[in-house]
């Protein structure tokens, strides 16, 4: 799997949607049950690039306690400006 995502410091883009900001440590936790082949910061904009492989013996993890940065600049955010 290849994944790219934005981190704190990247401007609000609003299209198609803009909800969250992920850091390197977030990706390590979110994909800790994957084989992470590459995890690097985006050199052009604040963000993270991940290359991972789902193992044959994959087991889902409970991530409900993980706190992710909510970009509160989006319309209808739970966090008014």
N, C-alpha and C positions, 0 to 999 in steps of 0.2 A: 504494500500500500504506500502511496505517496500522499503526503498531506502538507499543506502550507496554511498558516494561520497568522493573524496579526497579534501583536503584543501591545502592552501599554505604550503610549506615545504615538501610535498610528492614529491619524485623524479619522473622524466619523465619515463613513462613506455612504451609508444609507441604502445602497442598492447592491444586490437585491435585498439583503437584510444585514444588520450590523448589531450584534448582541454582546459578544464576549471578546475578551483579550486573553490570550494564553501565553505563558512564559515557558522557558525550557523546562523548568522544574515541574510545571503542570503536565507537560507532555510525557515526562519520565513517569509520573504517577498514573496518568490516564492510560498509557500503553505499557505499563509494567508487566502485563501478562502477554505481551508480544515480544518477538525478537526484534529489538531496535537495531537496525543496521547503520543508520545515520541519523543524527539529531544535531542540527547546526542552526545558529542564528542567521536570519536573512541579512545579507550584507547591504541590501539596497534600502530597505525600510524596516521599522521595528516589526519583527515577526520571527517565526520559527518554521523550519523545514524538517520534516520527518520522513524517513524511509523505514518501514517496518514490515514484518512478516508475521502473520497469525500462525502460531504453532499448531501442529496436528492435535495435540492434547490441550487445546484451548479451554480455559475455564473463566467465565465472567467474574469480575470483581465488583463488590458493592462500592460505588463511588459517591453515594449520597452525602457523605460528610465532607467531600472535597469542596473547598471554597474557590470559586473562579471569579476573576475580576469582571464585573458587570459594567459595560460601557454605558454610563447613565446619561449620555448626551442624546440617546435615541428618543424619538417621540414615544410617549406612553410608558417611559421607564418607571420602575418602582421607586427610583431615587430622583426626586425633583431637583432641578438645578438650583 
